[in-house]
Amino acid sequence: MSDLLPALRALLGEAGLLVGGDLSAFERDWRGRYPGRALAVARPASTDEVAAVMRWCHAHRVPVVPQGGNTGLVGGSTPDDSGRQLVLSLGRMRRVRAVDPANASLTAEAGCVLAEVQQAAAAAGLLFPLSLAAEGSCTLGGNLATNAGGTQVLRYGNARELCLGLEVVTANGEVLHGLSGLRKDNTGYDLRGLFIGSEGTLGIITAATLKLFPAPAARLTALAACPSLDAAVELLGLARARAGDALTGFEVMNHASRALVARQLPQLQQPLANAAWTVLLELSDAEGSEHAQQLLEALLGTALERGGVQDAAVAQNLQQAQAFWQLREAIPLAQAQAGLNIKHDIALPVSEIAGFVAETDAALAAYLPGIEVIDFGHLGDGNLHYNVQAPTGVAPAEFLATHETAINAMVHDAVQRRGGSISAEHGIGRLKRDELARRKDPTALALMRAIKQALDPLGIMNPGRVL
């Protein structure tokens, strides 16, 4: 197959194709669980070049692995170890093509880092609200391909809800020109929604038109110590009732999560003593800081009176607010430093979350005494990162090899019993492909396979992922 590469190099130029040498940045996933070996790395600089690459791949039946910032957690954007899969990196396509303040929209290419998109919106006095811990390195194309969520889904929705239109290159190298800035367009099937969340298995997103919002006049951030997860859920209901759309973030961290951060990253500030559960909440208000302050103080005051909050700290400036958020966003890094762990990205109705955690914590403790559950996430939209670490003294790699299958079954069975999802925002990739096949509704799976067959009959688009 390598004898075909000179023709591909002719399409892309010297800078557009990497062959041989150290390709580990493209071949190894962020968690280090899925190292692979690529045929080569294609780095197109335009949509026309992406289309040319796909025509070449289609003609020669070369499997393609689309890749953005390679920050995914489910093994969806790195090649297998066959040496036959072409990595197609969108990293050179980083142009913000247009900002339309009157339409409150922005069009950017797939290789734009999320933080760059946020900055382009801010330069126009507007807000692009998608926000994740990896926003300094994850890319727009990857965010859309996985339907990323993040910390403000409660107020603004996930990536699918923030996208108005897409430009996509299909498996045979045709270009879908769908960069509409329209909020209403009832002219047939929702192709935009089809490609979002498809993890590169149906086509390659090369650009998107995004919704923008008015920038808030004020943001206030607070930490609240709660005696239980039930109390945190009650605080969420109170915050929704009192603050309405001003409530833009509502995160939770269990005691073990914060203790892990304190151990692994002792340089980080701990503004509030650790508690059974810590809530991080944020209000974004259009009326200014005084109004937001009044809302937040009244909300926390009521919760303290009722006993649902034991203590609270309100950030007094931007630096303190960033320190509060850093506590929450540092949890994955602390886990990475502690060693491999069994990750779960689950969604549940908010009303079911406390019961799920109590039931599953108890089941895991009975299964393997000393096991540690690092439980944190976006309570406001029902998404928990319910991660399980080895007992003290047990090697993480041995723990995964011995217990991952059984623990996944316990967690996912409990999720399914309560009407939840085994993947809230990270996607399926390779990590959860077999779980999806076992747990997804058979009719839904059949429809997904029919769509895959129709759009990628040769099966060259990110093979072995999702389905």
Rosetta blueprint (number, residue, H / E / L):
1 M L
2 S H
3 D H
4 L H
5 L H
6 P H
7 A H
8 L H
9 R H
10 A H
11 L H
12 L H
13 G L
14 E H
15 A H
16 G H
17 L E
18 L E
19 V L
20 G L
21 G L
22 D L
23 L L
24 S H
25 A H
26 F H
27 E H
28 R L
29 D L
30 W L
31 R L
32 G L
33 R L
34 Y L
35 P L
36 G L
37 R L
38 A L
39 L L
40 A E
41 V E
42 A E
43 R L
44 P L
45 A L
46 S L
47 T H
48 D H
49 E H
50 V H
51 A H
52 A H
53 V H
54 M H
55 R H
56 W H
57 C H
58 H H
59 A H
60 H H
61 R L
62 V L
63 P L
64 V E
65 V E
66 P E
67 Q E
68 G L
69 G L
70 N L
71 T L
72 G L
73 L L
74 V L
75 G L
76 G L
77 S L
78 T L
79 P L
80 D L
81 D L
82 S L
83 G L
84 R L
85 Q L
86 L E
87 V E
88 L E
89 S E
90 L L
91 G L
92 R L
93 M L
94 R L
95 R L
96 V E
97 R E
98 A E
99 V E
100 D E
101 P L
102 A L
103 N L
104 A L
105 S E
106 L E
107 T E
108 A E
109 E E
110 A L
111 G L
112 C L
113 V E
114 L H
115 A H
116 E H
117 V H
118 Q H
119 Q H
120 A H
121 A H
122 A H
123 A H
124 A L
125 G L
126 L E
127 L E
128 F L
129 P L
130 L L
131 S L
132 L L
133 A L
134 A L
135 E L
136 G L
137 S L
138 C L
139 T E
140 L H
141 G H
142 G H
143 N H
144 L H
145 A H
146 T L
147 N L
148 A L
149 G L
150 G L
151 T L
152 Q L
153 V H
154 L H
155 R H
156 Y H
157 G L
158 N L
159 A H
160 R H
161 E H
162 L H
163 C E
164 L E
165 G E
166 L E
167 E E
168 V E
169 V E
170 T E
171 A L
172 N L
173 G L
174 E L
175 V E
176 L E
177 H E
178 G E
179 L L
180 S L
181 G L
182 L L
183 R L
184 K L
185 D L
186 N L
187 T L
188 G L
189 Y L
190 D L
191 L H
192 R H
193 G H
194 L H
195 F H
196 I L
197 G L
198 S L
199 E L
200 G L
201 T L
202 L L
203 G E
204 I E
205 I E
206 T E
207 A E
208 A E
209 T E
210 L E
211 K E
212 L L
213 F E
214 P E
215 A L
216 P L
217 A L
218 A E
219 R E
220 L E
221 T E
222 A E
223 L E
224 A E
225 A E
226 C E
227 P L
228 S L
229 L H
230 D H
231 A H
232 A H
233 V H
234 E H
235 L H
236 L H
237 G H
238 L H
239 A H
240 R H
241 A H
242 R H
243 A H
244 G H
245 D H
246 A H
247 L E
248 T E
249 G E
250 F E
251 E E
252 V E
253 M E
254 N E
255 H H
256 A H
257 S H
258 R H
259 A H
260 L H
261 V H
262 A H
263 R H
264 Q H
265 L L
266 P L
267 Q L
268 L L
269 Q L
270 Q L
271 P L
272 L L
273 A L
274 N L
275 A L
276 A L
277 W E
278 T E
279 V E
280 L E
281 L E
282 E E
283 L E
284 S E
285 D E
286 A L
287 E L
288 G L
289 S H
290 E H
291 H H
292 A H
293 Q H
294 Q H
295 L H
296 L H
297 E H
298 A H
299 L H
300 L H
301 G H
302 T H
303 A H
304 L H
305 E H
306 R H
307 G L
308 G L
309 V L
310 Q L
311 D E
312 A E
313 A E
314 V E
315 A L
316 Q L
317 N L
318 L H
319 Q H
320 Q H
321 A H
322 Q H
323 A H
324 F H
325 W H
326 Q H
327 L H
328 R H
329 E H
330 A L
331 I H
332 P H
333 L H
334 A H
335 Q H
336 A H
337 Q H
338 A H
339 G L
340 L L
341 N L
342 I E
343 K L
344 H L
345 D E
346 I E
347 A E
348 L L
349 P L
350 V H
351 S H
352 E H
353 I H
354 A H
355 G H
356 F H
357 V H
358 A H
359 E H
360 T H
361 D H
362 A H
363 A H
364 L H
365 A H
366 A H
367 Y H
368 L L
369 P L
370 G L
371 I L
372 E E
373 V E
374 I E
375 D E
376 F E
377 G E
378 H E
379 L H
380 G H
381 D H
382 G L
383 N E
384 L E
385 H E
386 Y E
387 N E
388 V E
389 Q E
390 A L
391 P L
392 T L
393 G L
394 V L
395 A L
396 P H
397 A H
398 E H
399 F H
400 L H
401 A H
402 T H
403 H H
404 E H
405 T H
406 A H
407 I H
408 N H
409 A H
410 M H
411 V H
412 H H
413 D H
414 A H
415 V H
416 Q H
417 R H
418 R L
419 G L
420 G L
421 S E
422 I L
423 S E
424 A L
425 E L
426 H L
427 G L
428 I L
429 G L
430 R L
431 L L
432 K L
433 R H
434 D H
435 E H
436 L H
437 A H
438 R H
439 R H
440 K L
441 D L
442 P H
443 T H
444 A H
445 L H
446 A H
447 L H
448 M H
449 R H
450 A H
451 I H
452 K H
453 Q H
454 A H
455 L H
456 D L
457 P L
458 L L
459 G L
460 I L
461 M E
462 N L
463 P L
464 G L
465 R L
466 V L
467 L L
